[in-house]
């Protein structure tokens, strides 16, 4: 069983920072990629940042250098450092891992962590 456990969310003031983390506490598999998505109120889920096992990183257009993704494939752990947060960043942030077991690749999602940005 794969279980992605997220942490680090919570209320933050505009201009503040948060560091989200996500770890697979279940069966270890081959990590093909890890990343973060978010879904704001009445919005569609959108890509925040992803990184492949080969080190290729992609950010959503809105990031503009304010967020940094990092991770450790060997430990199936991914982080998202978010700086200069604004109210538009208010959303539920979801961790995503693409894991392989027995030659089959599957995408797994975390349960989501709330990030309200408000004064």
VOMIZA-635538 format. One line per 8 residues: number of its first residue (from 1); their letters; for each residue x, y, z of N, C-alpha, C. Coordinates in Angstrom, 1 decimal, m for minus. Atoms other than C-alpha are relative to their C-alpha. Example, Ala and Ser with C-alpha at 12.3 -4.5 7.8 and 13.67 -1.06 7.14 Angstrom:
1) AS) 0.9:m1.2:0.0:12.3:m4.5:7.8:0.9:1.2:0.0  m0.9:m1.1:0.0:13.7:m1.1:7.1:m0.8:1.1:0.8 .
# end
This chain:
1) XXXXXXXX) 0.8:m1.2:0.0:0.0:0.0:0.0:0.9:1.3:0.0  m0.7:m1.3:0.0:1.2:3.5:m0.8:m0.9:1.0:0.8  0.7:m1.1:m0.8:0.3:6.3:1.6:0.9:1.2:0.0  m0.7:m1.3:0.0:1.5:9.8:0.9:m0.5:0.9:1.1  0.4:m0.8:m1.2:1.6:11.8:4.1:0.6:1.4:m0.2  m0.4:m1.4:0.2:1.7:15.6:3.7:0.1:0.7:1.3  0.0:m0.8:m1.2:2.6:18.1:6.3:0.6:1.4:m0.3  m0.6:m1.4:0.2:3.6:21.8:6.7:m1.0:1.1:m0.4 .
9) XXXXXXXX) 1.0:m1.0:0.4:0.4:23.5:5.7:m0.5:0.8:1.2  0.6:m0.8:m1.1:m1.5:26.1:7.8:m0.1:1.4:m0.4  0.2:m1.4:0.2:m2.4:29.7:8.0:1.3:0.8:0.0  m1.2:m0.9:0.1:0.2:32.2:6.8:m0.4:1.3:m0.4  0.3:m1.4:0.4:0.2:35.9:6.4:0.6:0.3:m1.3  m0.5:m0.4:1.3:0.7:37.6:3.1:1.5:0.4:0.1  m1.4:m0.3:m0.1:4.4:37.8:2.4:0.8:m1.0:0.7  m0.6:1.1:m0.8:5.1:34.8:4.6:0.5:m1.2:m0.8 .
17) XXXXXXXX) m0.6:1.2:0.7:6.7:31.5:3.8:m0.5:m1.3:0.7  0.4:1.3:m0.5:5.8:27.8:4.3:0.9:m1.0:m0.7  m0.7:1.1:0.6:7.6:24.6:3.6:m0.8:m1.3:0.2  0.8:1.2:0.0:5.5:21.6:2.6:0.9:m1.2:m0.2  m0.7:1.2:0.2:6.7:18.1:2.8:m1.0:m1.2:m0.3  0.9:1.1:0.3:5.3:14.8:1.5:0.9:m1.2:0.0  m0.8:1.2:0.0:6.6:11.3:2.2:m0.9:m1.2:m0.2  0.8:1.3:0.2:5.5:7.8:1.1:0.3:m0.9:1.2 .
25) XXXXXXXX) m0.2:0.8:m1.1:5.0:5.9:4.3:m0.4:m1.5:m0.2  0.4:1.3:0.3:3.9:2.8:2.5:1.1:m0.8:m0.8  m1.0:0.8:0.8:5.6:0.4:0.1:0.9:0.8:m0.9  m0.9:m0.8:0.8:8.7:1.8:m1.5:m0.1:m0.6:m1.4  0.0:0.4:1.4:8.7:1.7:m5.3:1.0:0.8:m0.8  m0.9:m0.8:0.8:10.7:3.1:m8.2:m0.7:1.4:m0.2  0.5:m1.4:0.1:10.2:6.9:m8.2:0.3:0.5:m1.4  m0.1:m0.6:1.3:9.6:8.3:m11.7:m0.1:1.5:0.1 .
33) XXXXXXXX) 0.2:m1.4:m0.1:8.6:11.7:m10.6:m0.8:0.4:1.3  0.7:m0.5:m1.2:7.3:13.8:m7.7:m0.5:1.4:m0.3  0.4:m1.3:0.2:5.4:17.0:m7.5:m1.1:0.5:0.9  1.1:m0.7:m0.8:2.8:19.4:m6.1:m1.0:0.6:m1.0  1.1:m0.7:0.6:m0.5:20.6:m7.4:m0.8:0.7:1.0  0.8:m0.7:m0.9:m3.0:22.9:m5.9:m1.4:0.3:m0.6  1.3:m0.3:0.4:m6.7:23.6:m6.0:m0.6:1.1:0.9  0.6:m1.1:m0.8:m8.0:27.0:m4.9:m1.5:0.0:0.0 .
41) XXXXXXXX) 1.5:0.0:m0.1:m11.6:27.8:m4.0:m0.6:0.3:m1.4  0.7:m0.1:1.2:m13.8:27.3:m7.0:0.9:0.1:m1.2  m1.0:0.0:1.1:m10.8:26.7:m9.2:0.3:m1.5:m0.4  m0.4:1.3:0.4:m9.5:23.7:m11.1:1.4:m0.2:0.6  m1.3:0.4:m0.5:m6.5:21.8:m9.9:1.1:0.4:m1.0  m1.0:m0.4:0.9:m3.3:23.2:m11.3:1.4:m0.4:0.5  m1.4:0.4:m0.3:0.4:22.3:m11.5:0.7:1.1:0.8  m0.8:m0.9:m0.7:2.6:24.0:m9.0:1.5:m0.3:m0.3 .
49) XXXXXXXX) m1.4:0.4:0.3:5.9:22.1:m9.5:0.1:m1.5:m0.1  m0.3:1.5:0.1:7.2:18.7:m10.6:1.4:m0.1:m0.2  m1.4:0.4:0.3:10.5:17.0:m10.7:0.1:m1.4:m0.4  m0.2:1.4:0.4:11.5:13.9:m12.5:1.2:m0.7:0.7  m1.1:0.7:m0.7:13.8:11.2:m11.2:1.4:0.4:m0.6  m1.3:m0.5:0.6:16.4:12.6:m13.7:0.3:1.4:0.3  m0.3:m1.3:m0.4:16.2:16.0:m12.2:m0.6:1.1:m0.7  0.7:m1.0:0.8:14.0:17.8:m14.7:m1.1:0.6:0.9 .
57) XXXXXXXX) 0.9:m0.7:m0.8:12.0:20.5:m12.9:m0.9:0.9:m0.8  0.9:m0.9:0.7:8.9:22.3:m14.1:m0.8:0.7:1.0  0.9:m0.8:m0.9:7.0:25.1:m12.4:m1.2:0.6:m0.7  1.1:m0.7:0.6:3.6:26.6:m13.0:0.4:1.4:m0.3  m0.4:m1.4:0.4:3.7:30.0:m14.7:m0.1:1.0:1.1  0.3:m0.9:m1.1:2.4:31.7:m11.6:1.1:0.1:1.0  m1.0:0.2:m1.0:5.4:30.6:m9.5:1.0:1.2:0.0  m0.8:m1.1:0.2:7.7:33.3:m10.8:1.2:0.1:1.0 .
65) XXXXXXXX) m1.2:0.0:m0.9:10.7:32.2:m8.7:m0.3:0.0:1.5  0.3:m0.1:m1.4:8.9:32.3:m5.4:m0.1:m1.4:0.7  0.1:1.3:m0.6:8.6:28.5:m4.9:1.2:m0.8:m0.5  m1.1:0.9:0.4:11.3:25.8:m4.9:m0.4:m1.4:0.4  0.3:1.4:m0.3:10.7:22.1:m5.2:1.4:m0.7:0.2  m1.1:0.8:m0.2:13.2:19.6:m3.9:m0.4:m1.4:0.5  0.4:1.3:m0.5:13.2:16.0:m3.0:1.1:m1.0:0.0  m0.9:1.1:m0.2:14.9:12.7:m2.3:m0.7:m1.2:m0.5 .
73) XXXXXXXX) 0.6:1.1:0.5:13.9:9.9:m4.6:0.2:m1.3:0.8  m0.3:1.2:m0.8:15.6:7.3:m2.5:m0.8:m0.1:1.3  0.8:0.0:m1.1:13.5:8.3:0.4:m1.5:0.3:m0.3  1.4:m0.3:0.4:10.3:9.0:m1.6:m0.5:1.2:0.7  0.4:m1.2:m0.7:10.1:12.5:m0.1:0.2:1.2:m0.9  m0.1:m1.2:0.8:9.4:15.8:m1.8:m0.4:1.1:0.8  0.3:m1.2:m0.7:9.3:19.3:m0.5:m0.4:1.1:m0.9  0.4:m1.2:0.7:7.9:22.6:m1.6:0.2:1.2:0.9 .
81) XXXXXXXX) m0.2:m1.2:m0.7:9.4:25.8:m0.2:m0.7:1.1:m0.7  0.8:m1.1:0.6:7.0:28.7:m0.8:0.3:1.3:0.8  m0.3:m1.3:m0.6:8.1:32.3:m0.2:m0.9:1.1:m0.6  0.8:m1.2:0.5:6.4:35.7:m0.7:m1.4:m0.4:m0.4  1.3:0.5:0.3:3.0:34.1:m0.5:m1.0:1.1:0.0  1.1:m0.9:0.1:0.0:36.1:m1.5:m1.3:m0.7:0.1  1.3:0.7:m0.3:m3.7:35.5:m0.9:m0.5:m0.9:m1.2  0.3:0.8:1.2:m4.0:34.1:m4.5:0.6:m1.4:0.2 .
89) XXXXXXXX) m0.6:1.3:m0.2:m1.9:31.2:m3.2:m0.9:m0.9:0.9  0.9:0.8:m0.9:m4.8:30.1:m0.9:m0.5:m1.2:m0.8  0.4:1.2:0.7:m5.5:26.5:m1.9:0.2:m1.2:0.9  m0.4:1.3:m0.6:m5.4:22.9:m0.9:1.2:m0.5:m0.9  m1.2:0.4:0.7:m1.9:21.6:m1.9:0.1:m1.5:0.1  0.0:1.5:0.1:m1.7:18.0:m3.1:1.4:m0.5:m0.5  m1.2:0.6:0.5:1.4:15.9:m3.4:m0.3:m1.1:m1.0  0.1:1.0:1.0:1.8:13.6:m6.4:1.3:m0.8:m0.2 .
97) XXXXXXXX) m1.2:0.8:0.3:4.2:10.7:m6.9:m0.3:m1.0:m1.0  0.1:1.0:1.0:4.6:8.6:m9.9:1.0:m1.1:0.4  m0.8:1.1:m0.6:5.8:5.2:m8.6:m0.2:m1.2:m0.8  0.0:1.2:0.8:6.6:2.0:m10.3:0.1:m1.3:0.9  0.0:1.2:m0.8:5.9:m1.5:m8.9:m0.1:m1.1:m1.0  0.0:1.2:0.9:6.7:m4.7:m10.8:m0.1:0.4:m1.5  0.0:m0.5:1.4:7.2:m2.7:m14.0:m1.2:0.8:m0.4  1.2:m0.8:0.3:3.9:m0.9:m13.8:0.1:1.4:0.8 .
105) XXXXXXXX) m0.1:m1.3:m0.6:3.8:2.8:m13.2:m1.4:0.5:0.4  1.3:m0.6:m0.5:1.0:4.5:m11.2:0.2:1.4:0.6  m0.1:m1.3:m0.7:0.3:8.0:m10.0:m0.8:m0.1:1.3  0.6:0.1:m1.4:m0.5:8.4:m6.3:m0.1:1.5:0.5  0.2:m1.3:m0.6:m2.0:11.5:m4.6:0.0:0.0:1.5  0.1:m0.1:m1.4:m1.7:12.7:m1.1:m1.4:0.5:0.3  1.4:m0.3:m0.4:m4.8:13.7:0.9:m0.2:1.6:m0.1  0.1:m1.4:0.1:m4.0:17.4:0.6:0.2:0.7:1.3 .
113) XXXXXXX) m0.3:m0.8:m1.2:m2.9:20.1:3.0:m0.5:1.4:m0.3  0.6:m1.3:0.1:m4.7:23.4:3.5:1.1:1.1:0.2  m0.9:m1.1:m0.1:m2.8:26.6:2.9:m0.8:1.3:m0.2  0.7:m1.2:0.1:m4.8:29.7:3.7:1.0:1.2:0.2  m0.9:m1.2:m0.1:m3.0:33.0:3.1:m0.9:1.2:0.3  0.9:m1.1:m0.4:m4.6:35.8:5.0:0.6:0.7:1.2  m0.4:m0.8:m1.1:m4.0:38.6:7.4:m1.0:0.0:1.1 .
# end
